[in-house]
Amino acid sequence: MQTFQVLITGPNPGIGHTSALFIIESRMNDILDGIRALKKHGLSSIEACPDAERTYTEMIHHERERTVWKSGDRHSEYKSKSGHVIAMFAGFSFTCQRLTRALKSAGHILS
């Protein structure tokens, strides 16, 4: 029996000003593209390339530097012990939707 595990809502997906359902629906486009690519090529595994994951994470952390969740010495329940905010997406909801509109094959390893 094959298993299929997908991380839909974390880390970095939360948006404090919109619905979690909007984010989940946006992510589903990316996930369904991945499933279609696997079926089309008769493959069974997809994972993010380490470089793509690192680039995305660096972009997210850079964008958060200007937010109230990260800036200054304020205490934030969103900030981890390492000082990173890992719960919130720093941009607009439509930016998150644009980033997950379709699978970016170059950023994934299909096997």
TISEDREN-588613 format. One record per residue: x, y, z of N, C-alpha, C, O in turn; chain; residue in three letters. Coordinates in steps of 0.1 Angstrom, whole numbers. Example, Ala and Ser with C-alpha at 12.3 -4.5 7.8 and 13.67 -1.06 7.14 Angstrom:
! TISEDREN-588613
[[132,-57,78],[123,-45,78],[132,-33,78],[142,-33,85],"A","ALA"]
[[128,-22,71],[137,-11,71],[129,0,79],[134,11,80],"A","SER"]
***
This chain:
! TISEDREN-588613
[[8,-12,0],[0,0,0],[9,13,0],[18,14,8],"A","MET"]
[[6,22,-9],[14,34,-10],[8,44,0],[-4,45,2],"A","GLN"]
[[17,52,6],[12,63,14],[15,76,7],[25,77,-1],"A","THR"]
[[7,86,10],[9,99,4],[8,109,15],[-3,111,21],"A","PHE"]
[[19,116,18],[19,126,29],[22,140,24],[31,142,16],"A","GLN"]
[[13,149,27],[15,163,22],[13,172,34],[4,171,43],"A","VAL"]
[[22,182,35],[21,192,46],[14,204,40],[20,211,31],"A","LEU"]
[[2,207,44],[-6,217,38],[-5,230,45],[-4,241,39],"A","ILE"]
[[-4,230,58],[-5,243,66],[7,246,74],[6,254,84],"A","THR"]
[[19,241,71],[30,246,79],[43,240,74],[43,230,67],"A","GLY"]
[[54,246,78],[55,259,85],[53,271,75],[53,269,63],"A","PRO"]
[[52,282,81],[51,295,73],[38,298,66],[38,306,57],"A","ASN"]
[[27,291,69],[15,294,60],[5,304,66],[-3,309,58],"A","PRO"]
[[5,306,79],[-5,313,85],[-6,328,81],[5,334,78],"A","GLY"]
[[-18,333,79],[-20,347,76],[-30,352,86],[-41,347,87],"A","ILE"]
[[-26,362,94],[-34,367,105],[-46,375,100],[-55,378,109],"A","GLY"]
[[-47,378,88],[-58,387,83],[-67,380,73],[-75,387,66],"A","HIS"]
[[-67,367,71],[-75,360,62],[-79,346,67],[-74,342,77],"A","THR"]
[[-86,339,59],[-91,326,63],[-80,315,61],[-74,315,50],"A","SER"]
[[-79,306,70],[-70,294,68],[-75,286,56],[-67,280,49],"A","ALA"]
[[-88,286,54],[-94,279,42],[-89,284,29],[-86,277,20],"A","LEU"]
[[-87,297,29],[-82,303,16],[-68,298,14],[-64,295,2],"A","PHE"]
[[-60,297,24],[-46,292,23],[-46,278,19],[-38,274,10],"A","ILE"]
[[-54,270,25],[-55,255,22],[-59,254,7],[-54,245,0],"A","ILE"]
[[-70,261,3],[-74,260,-11],[-63,264,-21],[-61,258,-31],"A","GLU"]
[[-55,274,-17],[-44,278,-26],[-34,267,-26],[-29,264,-37],"A","SER"]
[[-30,261,-15],[-20,251,-15],[-25,239,-23],[-16,231,-29],"A","ARG"]
[[-38,236,-23],[-43,224,-30],[-40,225,-45],[-38,214,-51],"A","MET"]
[[-39,237,-51],[-35,238,-65],[-21,232,-68],[-19,224,-77],"A","ASN"]
[[-12,236,-59],[2,231,-60],[2,216,-58],[9,209,-65],"A","ASP"]
[[-5,211,-48],[-5,197,-45],[-11,189,-56],[-6,178,-60],"A","ILE"]
[[-22,193,-62],[-29,186,-73],[-20,186,-85],[-19,176,-92],"A","LEU"]
[[-12,197,-88],[-3,197,-99],[8,186,-96],[12,179,-106],"A","ASP"]
[[12,185,-84],[22,175,-81],[17,161,-83],[24,152,-89],"A","GLY"]
[[5,158,-79],[-1,145,-81],[-2,142,-96],[1,131,-100],"A","ILE"]
[[-7,152,-103],[-8,150,-118],[5,147,-125],[6,138,-133],"A","ARG"]
[[16,154,-120],[29,152,-126],[34,138,-123],[40,131,-131],"A","ALA"]
[[32,133,-111],[36,119,-107],[28,109,-115],[34,100,-120],"A","LEU"]
[[15,111,-117],[7,101,-124],[11,101,-139],[13,91,-145],"A","LYS"]
[[14,113,-145],[17,114,-159],[30,107,-162],[32,101,-173],"A","LYS"]
[[40,107,-153],[53,101,-155],[55,88,-148],[66,82,-149],"A","HIS"]
[[44,83,-142],[45,70,-135],[55,70,-124],[61,60,-121],"A","GLY"]
[[55,81,-117],[64,82,-105],[57,81,-92],[44,82,-92],"A","LEU"]
[[64,81,-81],[57,79,-68],[61,88,-57],[56,87,-46],"A","SER"]
[[71,97,-60],[76,105,-49],[79,120,-54],[84,121,-66],"A","SER"]
[[76,129,-46],[79,143,-49],[84,150,-36],[78,149,-26],"A","ILE"]
[[95,157,-37],[100,165,-26],[106,178,-31],[110,179,-42],"A","GLU"]
[[107,187,-22],[113,200,-25],[128,198,-26],[134,191,-18],"A","ALA"]
[[134,205,-36],[148,205,-37],[154,213,-26],[148,223,-22],"A","CYS"]
[[165,209,-20],[171,216,-9],[173,231,-12],[171,240,-4],"A","PRO"]
[[178,234,-24],[181,248,-28],[168,256,-29],[168,267,-24],"A","ASP"]
[[158,250,-34],[145,257,-35],[139,260,-21],[133,270,-19],"A","ALA"]
[[140,250,-13],[135,251,1],[142,262,8],[136,270,15],"A","GLU"]
[[155,262,7],[164,272,13],[160,286,8],[159,296,16],"A","ARG"]
[[159,288,-5],[156,301,-11],[143,306,-6],[141,318,-3],"A","THR"]
[[133,297,-6],[119,301,-1],[120,305,13],[114,316,17],"A","TYR"]
[[126,297,22],[127,300,36],[135,314,38],[130,322,47],"A","THR"]
[[145,316,31],[153,329,32],[144,340,28],[144,351,35],"A","GLU"]
[[136,339,18],[127,349,13],[116,352,24],[113,364,26],"A","MET"]
[[111,342,30],[101,343,40],[106,351,52],[100,360,57],"A","ILE"]
[[118,347,57],[124,353,68],[128,367,65],[127,376,74],"A","HIS"]
[[133,370,53],[136,384,49],[123,393,49],[124,404,55],"A","HIS"]
[[113,388,44],[100,395,44],[95,398,58],[89,409,60],"A","GLU"]
[[97,389,67],[92,391,81],[100,401,89],[95,406,99],"A","ARG"]
[[112,404,84],[120,414,92],[113,427,95],[115,433,105],"A","GLU"]
[[104,431,86],[97,444,87],[84,443,94],[77,453,95],"A","ARG"]
[[80,431,99],[67,429,106],[68,431,121],[78,431,127],"A","THR"]
[[56,434,127],[55,436,141],[58,422,148],[62,423,160],"A","VAL"]
[[57,411,141],[59,398,148],[74,396,150],[78,389,159],"A","TRP"]
[[83,403,142],[97,401,142],[105,413,147],[115,411,154],"A","LYS"]
[[101,425,144],[109,437,147],[109,440,161],[100,437,169],"A","SER"]
[[120,446,165],[122,451,179],[124,440,189],[126,429,185],"A","GLY"]
[[123,444,201],[124,434,212],[111,429,217],[110,424,228],"A","ASP"]
[[101,431,210],[87,427,214],[86,412,216],[92,405,208],"A","ARG"]
[[79,408,226],[76,394,228],[65,391,217],[55,398,216],"A","HIS"]
[[66,380,211],[56,375,202],[54,360,203],[64,352,204],"A","SER"]
[[41,356,205],[39,341,206],[42,334,193],[42,322,192],"A","GLU"]
[[44,342,182],[48,336,169],[63,333,168],[67,326,158],"A","TYR"]
[[71,339,177],[85,338,176],[90,326,183],[86,323,194],"A","LYS"]
[[99,318,176],[104,306,182],[116,310,192],[120,321,192],"A","SER"]
[[121,300,199],[133,303,208],[145,308,200],[153,315,205],"A","LYS"]
[[146,303,187],[157,308,179],[155,322,173],[164,327,167],"A","SER"]
[[143,328,176],[141,342,171],[134,342,158],[131,353,153],"A","GLY"]
[[131,331,152],[124,331,139],[109,330,141],[104,324,150],"A","HIS"]
[[102,337,133],[87,336,133],[84,326,122],[86,328,110],"A","VAL"]
[[79,314,127],[76,303,118],[62,301,115],[58,291,108],"A","ILE"]
[[53,309,121],[39,306,120],[32,315,110],[21,311,105],"A","ALA"]
[[37,326,107],[30,336,99],[37,338,85],[49,340,84],"A","MET"]
[[28,339,75],[33,344,62],[33,359,62],[23,365,66],"A","PHE"]
[[44,365,58],[45,380,60],[38,388,49],[37,400,51],"A","ALA"]
[[34,382,39],[28,390,28],[13,390,27],[6,386,37],"A","GLY"]
[[8,394,16],[-6,394,14],[-11,380,10],[-4,372,5],"A","PHE"]
[[-24,378,13],[-30,365,10],[-29,362,-5],[-27,350,-9],"A","SER"]
[[-31,372,-14],[-30,369,-28],[-15,366,-33],[-14,360,-43],"A","PHE"]
[[-6,371,-25],[8,367,-28],[11,352,-25],[17,345,-33],"A","THR"]
[[5,348,-14],[6,334,-10],[-1,325,-21],[4,315,-25],"A","CYS"]
[[-12,330,-26],[-20,322,-36],[-12,322,-49],[-11,312,-55],"A","GLN"]
[[-5,333,-53],[3,333,-65],[15,324,-64],[18,317,-73],"A","ARG"]
[[21,323,-52],[33,314,-50],[29,300,-51],[37,291,-54],"A","LEU"]
[[16,296,-48],[12,282,-48],[3,279,-59],[-4,269,-59],"A","THR"]
[[2,288,-69],[-8,286,-80],[-5,273,-88],[-15,267,-92],"A","ARG"]
[[7,270,-90],[11,258,-98],[24,253,-93],[33,260,-88],"A","ALA"]
[[26,240,-95],[39,233,-91],[50,239,-99],[49,241,-111],"A","LEU"]
[[61,242,-93],[73,247,-99],[82,235,-100],[90,232,-91],"A","LYS"]
[[82,228,-112],[89,216,-113],[104,217,-110],[110,208,-105],"A","SER"]
[[110,229,-114],[124,230,-112],[128,230,-97],[139,227,-93],"A","ALA"]
[[118,233,-88],[121,233,-74],[118,220,-67],[118,219,-54],"A","GLY"]
[[115,209,-75],[111,197,-69],[119,185,-75],[123,186,-86],"A","HIS"]
[[120,175,-67],[126,162,-72],[115,152,-73],[109,148,-63],"A","ILE"]
[[112,147,-85],[102,137,-88],[109,124,-90],[119,124,-98],"A","LEU"]
[[105,113,-84],[111,100,-86],[101,89,-85],[105,77,-87],"A","SER"]
***
